[in-house]
Amino acid sequence: MPLTPTDEIVRSAAQGGVGVGAFNVVQLEHAEAIVSGAEAAGRPVILQISENTARYHGALGPIGLATLAVARASNAPVAVHLDHAESADLVHEAVELGFTSVMFDASRLPYGKNVAATREITDHCHAWNVWVEGELGEVGGKDGAHAPGVRTDPDEARDFVAATAVDALAVAVGSSHAMLTRDAVLDFALISRLRDAVSVPLVLHGSSGVGDAGIAKAVEAGMTKVNVSTHLNKAFTQAARTYLETHPETADPRKYLGPARDAVATQVARLLGLLHGELG
C-alpha cells in the first residue's frame, strides 16, 4: 500500500474535529508496534523519526528506510514524518528518502531568523509535495534547550504562518518533552485562541506528560496532531523489564522485545481511540 500524505491525514482530522496520533519510532519494533496499533484501532497514524533518533542510529537512512517499508506494508493509512529536525541537510535527506512530511525546528533562533530558515525549508519541501510543520514558542524540555513556561503568542503565530507558509504549527501551551508523569497543565484557552488565529492545524508536542482527559480536551480546544513518545517508551521498557525479571535466563532479545512491542501496540490503539473521542 502506498504511503498516505501527511497533509491528507491531518487535514481530514482537522475538518472532522478529531486528533491524529503521531508516534515516535526509536527502533524497528516501535514502527511495527505503532502500525499494528493503528490497524487494530482502524485509524490513520503518523510514524515519526526525530533527529536525535537518526543520530542514535548513526544515520537517517537505515531506520528511515525500515520505517518506510513497515508503513508501506500496512493496510492502515500511514504517513512517515521527520520530527524536530534542526539540520536542513537532514530535511533534504528525508525528502529524498520519501518521507511525507518534516518538522523543522528553528525555535532556538530569534524570531526573524526562525522565519527565514523555516521559509527556506518550506519552499524546498513544497517543491517535492512534502508537508512542513514549524515551531513557534519553545516547547519545554527538549534536551534542556527549551525554556519551560514559554507560551506561543497568537498574533505572532498568525504572522509566522503567513511568512513561512508552513502547513502546521507546533505551539507552546504548557506541555514539556520527556515527562515521565502525566500531570502537565495545558492552557486550553490559549489553544482556542491559537486555533482561531492561524489557518493551519496545531500540533501538541510533549503529549506524554498530559493525561487522557487533558489530551481529549486539547483536541476539543483545537489541537489536531498530537505527538507521543516517552509514554510509549515507558510501556516498551516496562514490558521488557517485566519479562526479564521473570525470565532472568533469557538471552534471545526477541523473547523480551516481542512483549515490549505488543505493549506499545496496545497503547497506540488506545490513544488513537482517545483522539477520536473514545474517552474510556
The 8 nearest C-alpha neighbors of each residue, nearest first, counted from 0:
[[1, 71, 72, 2, 73, 74, 70, 76],
 [2, 0, 71, 3, 72, 70, 77, 76],
 [3, 1, 71, 78, 77, 4, 0, 70],
 [2, 4, 78, 77, 76, 5, 1, 7],
 [5, 3, 7, 6, 99, 78, 2, 8],
 [6, 4, 8, 78, 7, 99, 9, 100],
 [5, 7, 9, 4, 8, 10, 130, 166],
 [6, 8, 4, 5, 10, 9, 11, 3],
 [9, 7, 5, 11, 6, 10, 12, 4],
 [10, 8, 12, 6, 11, 7, 5, 13],
 [9, 11, 13, 12, 7, 8, 6, 14],
 [10, 12, 14, 8, 9, 13, 7, 15],
 [13, 11, 15, 17, 9, 10, 14, 18],
 [14, 12, 10, 16, 15, 11, 223, 9],
 [13, 15, 11, 12, 16, 10, 17, 9],
 [14, 16, 12, 13, 17, 11, 10, 18],
 [15, 17, 13, 14, 12, 18, 219, 218],
 [18, 16, 12, 275, 15, 274, 13, 218],
 [19, 17, 223, 274, 224, 12, 218, 275],
 [20, 18, 224, 223, 225, 21, 12, 9],
 [19, 21, 225, 44, 271, 22, 224, 226],
 [20, 22, 45, 226, 225, 46, 44, 227],
 [23, 21, 227, 46, 47, 228, 226, 20],
 [22, 24, 47, 228, 48, 46, 25, 227],
 [23, 25, 29, 48, 30, 47, 26, 46],
 [26, 24, 52, 29, 23, 27, 48, 30],
 [27, 25, 29, 28, 24, 62, 30, 52],
 [26, 28, 30, 29, 31, 66, 65, 25],
 [29, 27, 31, 30, 26, 260, 32, 256],
 [28, 30, 32, 24, 27, 31, 26, 33],
 [31, 29, 27, 33, 32, 28, 24, 66],
 [30, 32, 28, 34, 29, 33, 35, 27],
 [33, 31, 264, 35, 29, 260, 30, 34],
 [34, 32, 36, 30, 35, 264, 31, 267],
 [33, 35, 37, 31, 36, 32, 38, 30],
 [34, 36, 32, 38, 33, 37, 264, 31],
 [37, 35, 264, 268, 267, 39, 33, 34],
 [36, 38, 34, 40, 42, 39, 35, 268],
 [37, 39, 41, 35, 36, 40, 75, 34],
 [40, 38, 36, 37, 41, 35, 268, 42],
 [41, 39, 268, 37, 42, 38, 36, 272],
 [40, 42, 38, 39, 37, 75, 43, 36],
 [43, 41, 37, 40, 44, 38, 271, 75],
 [44, 42, 76, 77, 75, 37, 8, 41],
 [43, 45, 77, 20, 21, 37, 42, 19],
 [44, 46, 21, 78, 77, 79, 47, 20],
 [47, 45, 79, 22, 21, 80, 23, 78],
 [48, 46, 23, 80, 81, 22, 24, 82],
 [49, 47, 81, 24, 82, 23, 52, 80],
 [50, 48, 82, 52, 51, 83, 81, 53],
 [49, 51, 53, 84, 52, 83, 54, 82],
 [50, 52, 54, 49, 53, 55, 48, 83],
 [53, 51, 55, 49, 54, 50, 25, 48],
 [52, 54, 59, 50, 58, 56, 55, 51],
 [53, 55, 57, 51, 52, 56, 58, 50],
 [56, 54, 52, 53, 57, 51, 58, 50],
 [57, 55, 53, 54, 58, 52, 62, 59],
 [56, 58, 54, 55, 53, 59, 52, 61],
 [59, 57, 53, 56, 60, 54, 61, 55],
 [58, 60, 53, 63, 61, 62, 57, 56],
 [59, 61, 63, 58, 64, 62, 96, 53],
 [62, 60, 64, 63, 59, 65, 58, 56],
 [61, 63, 65, 64, 60, 59, 66, 26],
 [64, 62, 60, 66, 61, 65, 59, 67],
 [63, 65, 67, 66, 61, 62, 60, 68],
 [66, 64, 68, 62, 67, 63, 61, 69],
 [67, 65, 69, 63, 68, 64, 30, 62],
 [66, 68, 64, 70, 65, 69, 71, 63],
 [67, 69, 65, 71, 66, 70, 64, 72],
 [70, 68, 66, 72, 67, 71, 65, 31],
 [71, 69, 67, 68, 73, 72, 77, 66],
 [70, 72, 0, 68, 1, 73, 69, 2],
 [73, 71, 69, 70, 0, 68, 74, 1],
 [74, 72, 75, 70, 71, 69, 0, 34],
 [73, 75, 0, 76, 72, 38, 71, 77],
 [76, 74, 73, 38, 43, 77, 37, 42],
 [75, 77, 43, 3, 44, 74, 78, 2],
 [78, 76, 44, 3, 70, 45, 2, 43],
 [77, 79, 45, 3, 5, 2, 4, 99],
 [80, 78, 46, 98, 99, 45, 47, 100],
 [79, 81, 47, 100, 101, 98, 46, 99],
 [80, 82, 101, 48, 47, 49, 102, 100],
 [81, 83, 49, 102, 48, 84, 47, 80],
 [84, 82, 104, 102, 49, 103, 50, 85],
 [83, 85, 103, 50, 86, 104, 82, 102],
 [84, 86, 104, 103, 105, 83, 87, 50],
 [87, 85, 89, 88, 84, 90, 103, 50],
 [86, 88, 90, 89, 91, 85, 120, 84],
 [89, 87, 91, 86, 90, 92, 93, 85],
 [90, 88, 92, 86, 91, 87, 93, 84],
 [89, 91, 87, 93, 88, 92, 94, 86],
 [90, 92, 88, 94, 89, 93, 95, 87],
 [93, 91, 89, 95, 90, 94, 96, 88],
 [94, 92, 96, 90, 95, 91, 98, 89],
 [95, 93, 91, 97, 92, 98, 96, 90],
 [94, 96, 92, 97, 93, 91, 98, 90],
 [97, 95, 93, 94, 98, 92, 64, 60],
 [96, 98, 94, 95, 99, 93, 67, 79],
 [99, 97, 79, 94, 93, 100, 80, 96],
 [98, 100, 129, 79, 4, 5, 80, 78],
 [101, 99, 130, 80, 129, 98, 131, 5],
 [102, 100, 81, 131, 80, 103, 132, 82],
 [101, 103, 132, 82, 83, 131, 133, 81],
 [104, 102, 84, 133, 83, 85, 101, 132],
 [103, 105, 85, 83, 106, 84, 134, 133],
 [106, 104, 113, 107, 108, 85, 103, 117],
 [105, 107, 108, 104, 135, 134, 137, 113],
 [108, 106, 105, 109, 137, 145, 104, 113],
 [109, 107, 106, 113, 105, 112, 110, 111],
 [108, 110, 112, 111, 113, 107, 106, 105],
 [109, 111, 113, 112, 114, 108, 106, 135],
 [112, 110, 114, 113, 109, 115, 108, 116],
 [111, 113, 115, 114, 109, 110, 108, 116],
 [112, 114, 110, 105, 116, 108, 111, 115],
 [115, 113, 111, 117, 112, 116, 163, 118],
 [114, 116, 112, 118, 117, 113, 111, 119],
 [117, 115, 113, 119, 118, 114, 112, 120],
 [116, 118, 120, 114, 119, 115, 113, 163],
 [117, 119, 163, 121, 115, 120, 116, 114],
 [120, 118, 122, 116, 117, 121, 123, 115],
 [119, 121, 117, 123, 118, 122, 124, 116],
 [122, 120, 118, 124, 123, 119, 125, 117],
 [121, 123, 119, 125, 120, 124, 118, 126],
 [122, 124, 120, 126, 121, 125, 119, 127],
 [125, 123, 129, 121, 127, 126, 122, 120],
 [124, 126, 128, 127, 129, 122, 123, 121],
 [125, 127, 124, 123, 128, 122, 129, 121],
 [126, 128, 125, 124, 129, 123, 94, 95],
 [129, 127, 125, 126, 124, 130, 99, 100],
 [128, 130, 124, 100, 125, 127, 99, 131],
 [131, 129, 100, 166, 6, 101, 99, 128],
 [132, 130, 101, 166, 165, 100, 102, 121],
 [131, 133, 102, 167, 168, 166, 165, 101],
 [134, 132, 168, 103, 102, 169, 165, 104],
 [135, 133, 169, 168, 104, 106, 170, 136],
 [134, 136, 170, 106, 137, 151, 169, 156],
 [137, 135, 151, 171, 150, 170, 149, 138],
 [136, 138, 145, 171, 106, 139, 135, 149],
 [137, 139, 171, 145, 175, 136, 140, 174],
 [140, 138, 147, 175, 145, 146, 141, 176],
 [139, 141, 176, 143, 175, 145, 142, 177],
 [140, 142, 143, 176, 144, 145, 139, 138],
 [143, 141, 144, 140, 145, 176, 177, 139],
 [142, 144, 140, 141, 145, 146, 139, 147],
 [145, 143, 142, 141, 146, 140, 139, 107],
 [146, 144, 139, 137, 140, 143, 141, 138],
 [145, 147, 139, 149, 148, 144, 137, 140],
 [148, 146, 139, 149, 145, 140, 138, 175],
 [147, 149, 146, 150, 173, 139, 171, 172],
 [148, 150, 147, 146, 137, 136, 171, 151],
 [151, 149, 171, 172, 136, 148, 152, 173],
 [150, 152, 136, 171, 170, 135, 153, 172],
 [151, 153, 155, 154, 156, 150, 136, 193],
 [154, 152, 156, 193, 155, 196, 157, 151],
 [155, 153, 157, 156, 152, 158, 196, 193],
 [154, 156, 158, 152, 157, 153, 159, 151],
 [157, 155, 153, 159, 154, 158, 152, 160],
 [156, 158, 197, 154, 160, 155, 159, 196],
 [159, 157, 155, 161, 156, 160, 162, 154],
 [158, 160, 156, 162, 161, 157, 155, 163],
 [161, 159, 163, 157, 164, 162, 158, 165],
 [160, 162, 158, 159, 164, 163, 157, 165],
 [163, 161, 159, 160, 164, 158, 114, 118],
 [162, 164, 118, 160, 165, 161, 114, 159],
 [165, 163, 160, 161, 162, 166, 121, 118],
 [166, 164, 163, 131, 167, 160, 132, 133],
 [165, 167, 131, 132, 199, 130, 164, 168],
 [168, 166, 132, 200, 199, 165, 201, 133],
 [167, 169, 201, 133, 132, 134, 202, 170],
 [170, 168, 202, 134, 201, 133, 203, 135],
 [169, 171, 135, 151, 136, 168, 134, 172],
 [170, 172, 150, 138, 151, 136, 137, 173],
 [171, 173, 186, 150, 185, 174, 170, 190],
 [174, 172, 185, 184, 171, 186, 183, 175],
 [175, 173, 205, 183, 172, 185, 206, 208],
 [174, 176, 139, 205, 140, 138, 178, 173],
 [175, 177, 205, 140, 141, 178, 139, 204],
 [176, 178, 229, 179, 140, 205, 175, 207],
 [179, 177, 208, 180, 176, 207, 175, 229],
 [178, 180, 177, 208, 181, 229, 230, 207],
 [179, 181, 178, 208, 182, 207, 183, 209],
 [182, 180, 208, 209, 210, 183, 207, 179],
 [181, 183, 209, 180, 208, 210, 184, 178],
 [184, 182, 209, 208, 174, 181, 185, 173],
 [185, 183, 173, 182, 186, 174, 209, 213],
 [186, 184, 173, 172, 187, 183, 174, 213],
 [185, 187, 189, 172, 188, 173, 190, 184],
 [188, 186, 190, 189, 185, 220, 217, 191],
 [187, 189, 191, 190, 186, 192, 220, 193],
 [188, 190, 192, 187, 191, 186, 193, 172],
 [191, 189, 187, 193, 188, 192, 220, 221],
 [192, 190, 194, 220, 188, 189, 193, 221],
 [191, 193, 189, 195, 194, 190, 196, 188],
 [192, 194, 196, 153, 190, 195, 191, 189],
 [195, 193, 191, 192, 221, 196, 197, 190],
 [194, 196, 192, 193, 197, 191, 198, 153],
 [197, 195, 193, 194, 157, 153, 192, 154],
 [198, 196, 157, 199, 194, 195, 193, 156],
 [197, 199, 196, 200, 194, 195, 157, 160],
 [198, 200, 167, 197, 166, 201, 168, 160],
 [201, 199, 167, 223, 168, 13, 202, 198],
 [200, 202, 168, 222, 223, 167, 169, 224],
 [203, 201, 169, 224, 168, 225, 222, 223],
 [204, 202, 225, 226, 169, 224, 206, 222],
 [203, 205, 226, 206, 202, 225, 169, 174],
 [206, 204, 176, 175, 174, 207, 208, 226],
 [205, 207, 209, 208, 227, 204, 226, 203],
 [208, 206, 230, 227, 209, 205, 229, 178],
 [207, 209, 181, 178, 206, 183, 180, 182],
 [210, 208, 181, 206, 183, 207, 182, 213],
 [211, 209, 181, 213, 212, 214, 182, 208],
 [212, 210, 214, 213, 215, 209, 273, 278],
 [211, 213, 215, 214, 210, 216, 278, 209],
 [212, 214, 216, 210, 211, 215, 209, 217],
 [215, 213, 217, 211, 216, 212, 209, 210],
 [214, 216, 212, 218, 213, 217, 211, 274],
 [215, 217, 219, 213, 218, 214, 220, 212],
 [218, 216, 220, 214, 219, 215, 222, 213],
 [219, 217, 222, 221, 215, 220, 216, 18],
 [218, 220, 216, 217, 221, 215, 222, 16],
 [221, 219, 217, 191, 218, 190, 216, 187],
 [220, 222, 218, 194, 219, 191, 190, 217],
 [223, 221, 218, 201, 217, 202, 224, 220],
 [222, 224, 18, 201, 13, 200, 19, 202],
 [225, 223, 202, 19, 18, 20, 203, 222],
 [224, 226, 203, 20, 21, 202, 19, 223],
 [225, 227, 21, 204, 206, 22, 203, 20],
 [228, 226, 22, 207, 206, 21, 229, 230],
 [227, 229, 23, 231, 230, 22, 232, 207],
 [230, 228, 232, 231, 177, 207, 233, 227],
 [231, 229, 207, 233, 232, 228, 234, 227],
 [230, 232, 234, 233, 229, 228, 263, 235],
 [231, 233, 229, 235, 234, 230, 236, 228],
 [232, 234, 230, 236, 231, 235, 237, 229],
 [233, 235, 231, 237, 232, 236, 262, 263],
 [236, 234, 259, 232, 233, 238, 237, 263],
 [235, 237, 239, 233, 238, 234, 240, 232],
 [236, 238, 240, 234, 239, 235, 233, 241],
 [239, 237, 259, 241, 240, 235, 236, 258],
 [238, 240, 255, 236, 259, 242, 237, 241],
 [241, 239, 237, 243, 238, 242, 236, 244],
 [242, 240, 244, 238, 239, 243, 237, 245],
 [241, 243, 239, 245, 240, 244, 255, 246],
 [244, 242, 246, 247, 240, 245, 241, 239],
 [243, 245, 241, 242, 247, 246, 240, 239],
 [244, 246, 242, 243, 247, 241, 240, 248],
 [247, 245, 243, 248, 244, 249, 242, 241],
 [248, 246, 243, 249, 244, 245, 242, 250],
 [247, 249, 246, 250, 243, 245, 244, 251],
 [250, 248, 247, 246, 251, 243, 254, 252],
 [249, 251, 252, 248, 254, 247, 253, 255],
 [250, 252, 253, 254, 249, 255, 256, 248],
 [253, 251, 254, 255, 256, 250, 249, 257],
 [252, 254, 256, 251, 255, 257, 258, 250],
 [253, 255, 252, 251, 257, 256, 249, 258],
 [256, 254, 239, 257, 253, 258, 252, 242],
 [255, 257, 259, 253, 258, 254, 252, 260],
 [256, 258, 260, 259, 255, 253, 254, 261],
 [259, 257, 261, 260, 256, 255, 238, 262],
 [260, 258, 235, 238, 256, 262, 239, 257],
 [259, 261, 257, 32, 263, 258, 262, 28],
 [262, 260, 258, 264, 259, 263, 265, 257],
 [263, 261, 259, 265, 260, 264, 234, 235],
 [262, 264, 266, 260, 265, 261, 231, 32],
 [265, 263, 36, 32, 261, 267, 262, 266],
 [266, 264, 262, 268, 263, 267, 36, 261],
 [265, 267, 269, 263, 264, 268, 270, 262],
 [266, 268, 36, 264, 270, 269, 265, 33],
 [267, 269, 36, 40, 271, 265, 266, 270],
 [270, 268, 266, 272, 267, 271, 265, 273],
 [271, 269, 273, 267, 272, 268, 266, 274],
 [272, 270, 274, 268, 273, 269, 20, 267],
 [271, 273, 277, 275, 269, 270, 274, 268],
 [272, 274, 277, 270, 278, 276, 275, 271],
 [273, 275, 18, 271, 272, 276, 17, 270],
 [276, 274, 272, 17, 273, 277, 18, 271],
 [275, 277, 273, 274, 278, 272, 215, 17],
 [276, 278, 273, 272, 275, 279, 274, 271],
 [279, 277, 273, 276, 215, 272, 211, 212],
 [278, 277, 273, 272, 269, 211, 276, 212]]
